[in-house]
């Protein structure tokens, strides 16, 4: 009897092992088919805790929510997304495959594989599974295209091309003895709560100028009270244009000389930029910090009133790029310039209450208009400012001196004109006599 009992137990153990083996094979196939791509619900249903009832349809909710990340045996990485309204598509995922001090977020394109109701399965483009035993996927935010029917543009002259939604998930994937396990924890991110993108235009000279420098900036506020902003990483798209003026046979037109090009720039708190004029007479020279508080930025620059209004509520300014503008400022004449668009802050390193953070940023992709935000200063502005700061008595004395000097010059001019008139009229007087 005991022998039969042992045989039954052995058979049961064998069956359990077979079931576990089949389960592992199915899970591997569901999350790892790099040829036919299994359906999203087929994959998600492999998790016994998953139920569609936890993900209801909500036509008024236009957000994106990440459910699961999974690797494939072919080295691909899949993303499973819940979209409550069921009619919007994710475009990019902001992710870092390193963590802590080495956090380095990048935006990766998402390729839609299939959709079932409110569930979608994507492949993360441009990244492969590392050969490390422990692999990290720090998901910061997920993007979709701006939709004018459901999204609002900022209440300034900026426009948004990509809307972002917080994810804040750190996926740790471990492969040991041929078995792969997934573990997800919440990760810290910092969210941009207000933003304004623009640029300053500085003349490279005073006389006969046909060259300017456009200094691009982004002002922003966050959900953290930042005491000291140490470093920032900014993403933007740069395109080089040329406007060809009209001729007798052709109307004016714009051509693209290069781009659009994805750019990333790291700026630091102790970094200073200087605009060095390249030609012409009486050159202006401008210097500014890469990272400034909004108040410092306002004090340093001669901003337009509308720009000052748009900066209300912002905390920091990142001055991340300078590009040349060559030719006439007349929009109908030939000129070349760089367009900087889709600005987004990728990462911020900062100090708050004595603690240093290095976090990925939840931030949309936003563009300013093509109008400079400053009123350009000239070489004579210093003289005007000096005169304004004089006391009333000194102003009167300077005014009298300028008036007397003007009268003196006017007297000389009158004398010269009298002599010239006598010379011109002399022959006519002689002829009359």
C-alpha positions in Angstrom: 0.0 0.0 0.0 2.8 2.4 0.9 4.5 1.5 -2.4 1.4 2.4 -4.4 1.1 5.7 -2.5 4.7 6.6 -3.4 4.0 5.8 -7.0 0.9 8.1 -7.0 2.9 10.9 -5.4 5.7 10.4 -8.0 3.2 10.7 -10.8 1.6 13.8 -9.3 5.0 15.4 -9.0 5.8 14.6 -12.6 2.5 16.1 -13.7 3.2 19.3 -11.7 6.6 19.6 -13.3 5.1 19.1 -16.8 2.5 21.8 -16.1 5.1 24.2 -14.9 7.3 23.5 -17.9 4.3 24.1 -20.2 3.5 27.3 -18.4 7.0 28.5 -18.7 7.0 27.7 -22.5 3.7 29.5 -23.0 4.9 32.5 -21.0 8.1 32.6 -23.0 6.2 32.4 -26.2 3.6 35.0 -25.2 6.2 37.6 -24.2 8.9 36.5 -26.7 7.5 35.8 -30.1 9.7 37.8 -32.4 8.3 36.5 -35.6 4.5 36.3 -35.6 3.8 38.6 -32.6 1.1 37.2 -30.3 -1.9 39.2 -29.4 -1.9 41.7 -26.5 -4.6 40.0 -24.5 -3.1 36.5 -25.1 0.1 37.8 -23.5 -1.5 39.7 -20.6 -3.7 36.7 -19.8 -0.7 34.6 -18.9 -0.6 36.6 -15.6 -3.3 34.9 -13.4 -3.8 38.2 -11.6 -4.8 40.0 -14.8 -8.5 40.7 -15.5 -10.0 43.0 -18.1 -12.5 44.3 -15.5 -9.6 46.3 -13.9 -9.3 48.3 -17.1 -12.7 49.7 -18.0 -13.5 51.8 -21.1 -13.7 55.6 -20.4 -14.2 57.7 -23.4 -13.3 60.9 -21.5 -9.9 59.6 -20.3 -7.4 60.3 -23.1 -4.3 59.2 -21.0 -1.9 56.3 -21.5 -1.0 53.9 -18.8 1.8 51.2 -18.9 0.7 47.8 -17.7 3.7 45.6 -18.4 7.2 45.5 -20.0 8.6 42.2 -21.3 11.7 41.0 -23.2 11.7 38.5 -26.0 14.1 35.7 -26.7 15.0 37.5 -29.9 16.3 40.5 -27.9 13.2 42.7 -28.5 11.4 44.7 -25.8 7.6 44.9 -25.7 5.4 47.4 -23.9 1.8 46.7 -23.0 -0.4 49.9 -22.7 -3.9 50.6 -21.4 -5.6 53.5 -23.2 -9.0 54.1 -21.5 -10.8 55.8 -24.4 -9.5 53.1 -26.8 -8.8 55.3 -29.8 -5.4 56.8 -29.3 -1.9 55.5 -30.1 1.3 55.9 -28.1 4.3 57.3 -30.1 7.3 57.2 -27.8 8.5 56.0 -24.4 11.0 58.0 -22.3 13.2 55.4 -20.7 16.6 54.9 -19.1 18.4 51.6 -19.0 20.7 52.9 -16.3 19.7 54.1 -12.8 20.9 56.3 -10.0 23.7 58.7 -10.8 24.0 57.2 -14.2 20.4 57.8 -15.2 20.3 58.7 -18.9 16.8 59.0 -20.3 16.2 58.8 -24.0 13.0 58.9 -26.1 12.4 55.7 -28.0 9.9 55.3 -30.8 7.1 52.8 -30.3 5.9 50.5 -33.0 2.3 49.4 -32.6 2.0 45.6 -33.1 -1.7 45.0 -32.3 -4.6 46.4 -30.4 -7.6 44.8 -28.7 -10.1 47.2 -27.2 -8.3 49.4 -24.7 -5.2 47.3 -24.8 -2.2 47.7 -27.1 1.1 45.9 -27.6 4.1 47.9 -28.8 7.7 47.1 -29.7 10.3 49.6 -28.3 12.4 50.6 -31.3 16.1 51.3 -31.2 17.0 49.3 -28.1 17.9 45.6 -27.5 18.1 43.4 -24.5 21.5 43.6 -22.8 23.5 40.5 -22.0 23.8 41.5 -18.3 22.3 39.2 -15.7 20.4 42.1 -14.2 18.8 44.6 -16.6 17.0 47.9 -15.7 14.2 49.7 -17.6 13.3 52.9 -15.8 10.1 54.1 -17.6 9.6 57.8 -17.0 6.8 58.8 -19.3 4.9 57.8 -22.4 3.9 60.1 -25.3 1.2 60.4 -27.9 0.5 63.0 -30.6 -1.2 66.3 -29.7 -4.9 66.2 -30.6 -6.5 69.6 -31.0 -10.0 68.1 -30.4 -9.1 66.9 -26.9 -5.9 68.7 -25.8 -5.3 72.3 -24.9 -2.3 74.3 -26.1 -0.5 76.5 -23.5 -2.0 79.9 -22.8 1.0 81.6 -24.5 2.4 81.6 -28.1 3.8 78.1 -27.7 2.5 74.9 -29.4 2.7 71.3 -28.3 3.4 68.4 -30.7 3.7 65.5 -28.3 1.7 65.1 -25.1 3.3 63.1 -22.2 1.9 61.0 -19.3 3.8 60.0 -16.2 4.8 56.3 -15.9 7.3 56.2 -13.0 8.0 52.4 -13.2 11.3 50.8 -12.6 11.4 47.3 -14.1 14.2 45.0 -13.0 14.7 41.9 -15.1 16.9 39.1 -13.9 18.1 36.0 -15.8 19.5 33.3 -13.6 20.0 29.6 -14.4 18.0 30.1 -17.6 15.0 31.5 -15.8 13.9 35.2 -16.3 12.0 37.1 -13.6 10.4 40.5 -13.6 10.1 42.9 -10.7 8.4 46.4 -10.8 8.8 49.2 -8.3 7.7 52.8 -8.4 10.5 55.2 -9.4 10.9 58.9 -8.7 10.4 61.3 -11.5 10.1 65.1 -11.7 7.2 66.7 -13.6 7.2 70.0 -15.5 4.1 71.9 -14.4 4.7 75.1 -16.5 6.8 75.8 -19.5 7.6 78.6 -22.0 10.0 78.2 -25.0 11.5 81.1 -26.9 14.7 82.8 -28.1 16.6 86.1 -27.9 18.0 87.7 -31.0 21.3 89.6 -30.7 22.9 91.7 -33.4 26.5 90.8 -34.2 27.3 94.5 -35.0 25.8 98.0 -35.2 26.7 99.3 -38.6 25.6 97.6 -41.9 24.5 94.5 -40.0 23.3 91.4 -41.8 24.2 88.9 -39.1 22.5 88.0 -35.8 22.6 85.2 -33.2 19.5 83.5 -31.9 20.0 82.3 -28.3 17.3 79.7 -27.5 15.9 79.1 -24.0 13.2 77.2 -22.1 11.7 78.5 -18.9 9.9 76.0 -16.6 8.5 75.2 -13.2 8.2 71.7 -11.6 6.5 69.8 -8.8 9.7 69.9 -6.8 10.9 73.0 -4.8 14.4 73.1 -6.3 16.9 75.0 -4.2 19.9 74.7 -6.6 19.6 73.4 -10.2 23.0 71.8 -10.9 22.5 70.2 -14.4 19.9 69.7 -17.1 19.7 67.7 -20.3 17.5 69.2 -23.0 16.2 67.5 -26.2 15.2 69.5 -29.3 14.9 69.3 -33.0 16.9 71.6 -35.2 16.3 72.4 -38.9 18.3 74.7 -41.2 16.3 76.8 -43.6 16.9 79.3 -46.4 14.5 81.7 -47.9 15.1 82.6 -51.6 13.6 85.9 -52.5 11.3 86.3 -55.5 12.5 87.0 -59.0 10.7 88.2 -62.2 9.9 84.6 -63.0 9.5 82.9 -59.6 7.8 83.7 -56.3 9.8 83.6 -53.1 10.2 80.2 -51.4 11.8 78.3 -48.5 14.1 75.4 -48.9 15.5 73.0 -46.2 19.3 73.0 -46.1 19.6 70.3 -43.4 17.6 68.5 -40.8 15.4 68.0 -39.0 18.0 66.7 -36.6 17.5 65.3 -33.1 19.7 67.2 -30.7 20.6 66.7 -27.0 22.4 69.3 -24.9 23.6 69.1 -21.3 23.9 72.4 -19.5 25.5 73.0 -16.1 25.0 75.6 -13.4 28.6 77.0 -13.6 28.7 77.1 -17.4 28.7 80.6 -19.1 28.0 81.3 -22.8 29.5 84.3 -24.7 28.3 85.6 -28.0 31.4 86.7 -30.0 30.6 88.8 -33.1 32.2 87.6 -36.3 32.4 90.8 -38.4 31.3 94.4 -38.9 31.9 97.6 -36.9 31.2 98.4 -33.2 30.4 94.8 -32.2 28.1 94.0 -29.3 29.2 91.4 -26.8 26.8 89.3 -24.7 27.4 86.9 -21.9 24.9 84.8 -19.9 24.7 81.8 -17.6 23.4 78.5 -19.1 21.2 78.0 -16.0 19.5 81.0 -14.5 16.6 81.7 -12.2 13.7 83.5 -13.9 14.3 86.6 -11.8 17.9 86.8 -12.9 16.9 86.3 -16.5 14.4 89.1 -16.3 17.0 91.4 -14.8 19.6 90.7 -17.4 17.6 90.8 -20.6 15.5 93.6 -22.2 12.4 91.5 -22.5 9.2 92.4 -24.3 6.2 92.9 -22.0 4.4 89.8 -23.4 7.5 87.7 -22.6 7.5 88.9 -19.0 3.9 87.9 -18.7 4.6 84.4 -20.2 7.3 83.9 -17.6 5.0 84.4 -14.6 5.0 81.3 -12.4 8.2 79.9 -13.9 11.2 79.0 -11.7 14.2 78.3 -13.9 15.6 79.2 -17.4 17.8 76.9 -19.4 19.8 78.7 -22.2 20.7 75.6 -24.2 21.7 76.6 -27.8 22.8 79.4 -30.1 22.2 79.5 -33.8 23.2 82.0 -36.6 20.7 84.1 -38.5 22.2 85.5 -41.7 20.7 88.0 -44.2 17.9 90.5 -44.1 15.3 90.6 -41.3 12.9 91.5 -44.0 10.9 88.3 -44.5 10.7 88.8 -48.3 14.5 89.1 -48.7 17.0 86.3 -48.9 18.1 84.9 -45.5 19.1 81.7 -43.6 18.2 80.6 -40.1 17.8 77.6 -37.8 14.5 76.6 -36.4 14.5 75.0 -33.0 11.3 73.0 -32.1 9.9 70.2 -30.0 11.9 71.2 -26.9 11.7 68.8 -24.0 13.7 68.5 -20.7 15.0 64.9 -20.3 16.8 65.0 -17.0 17.4 67.3 -14.1 20.1 67.1 -11.4 19.3 69.4 -8.4 19.6 69.9 -4.7 16.6 70.3 -2.4 16.9 70.6 1.4 20.5 69.3 1.3 19.6 66.2 -0.8 20.8 65.8 -4.4 18.5 64.2 -7.0 19.2 63.0 -10.5 15.8 62.3 -12.1 14.1 61.8 -15.4 11.6 64.5 -16.4 8.0 64.2 -17.4 7.8 66.9 -20.0 5.9 67.4 -23.3 7.5 68.4 -26.6 6.9 72.1 -27.0 7.8 74.8 -29.5 8.0 78.6 -29.4 7.1 81.0 -32.3 9.5 82.7 -34.7 9.4 86.1 -33.0 12.3 87.1 -30.7 11.4 87.7 -27.0 13.8 90.6 -26.5 14.1 94.2 -27.5 17.7 94.5 -28.7 20.0 96.8 -26.9 22.3 99.2 -28.8 25.6 100.8 -28.1 24.0 104.2 -27.3 21.6 102.6 -24.7 24.3 103.1 -22.1 24.5 106.8 -22.8 20.7 107.1 -22.6 20.6 105.2 -19.3 23.4 107.3 -17.9 21.5 110.5 -18.7 18.3 109.1 -17.1 20.2 108.4 -13.9 21.5 112.0 -13.6 19.9 114.4 -11.1 17.6 117.1 -12.3 20.2 119.9 -12.0 22.7 117.9 -14.0 20.1 117.1 -16.6 19.4 120.8 -17.0 23.1 121.6 -17.3 23.7 118.8 -19.8 20.6 119.9 -21.7 21.9 123.5 -21.8 25.3 122.3 -23.0 23.7 120.2 -25.7 21.5 123.1 -26.7 24.5 125.6 -26.9 26.5 123.0 -28.8 23.6 122.6 -31.2 23.3 126.3 -31.8 27.1 126.6 -32.4 27.0 123.8 -35.0 23.9 125.4 -36.5 25.7 128.8 -36.8 28.6 127.2 -38.6 26.3 125.4 -41.0 24.5 128.7 -41.7 27.8 130.5 -42.4 28.9 127.7 -44.7 25.6 127.8 -46.6 25.8 131.7 -46.9 29.3 131.4 -48.4 28.2 128.7 -50.8 25.1 130.7 -51.9 27.3 133.8 -52.6 29.7 131.7 -54.7 26.8 130.2 -56.7 24.9 133.5 -57.2 28.0 135.7 -58.1 28.0 134.9 -61.8 24.3 135.8 -62.1 24.9 139.1 -60.4 27.8 140.0 -62.7 25.7 139.2 -65.8 22.9 141.5 -64.7 25.2 144.5 -64.3 
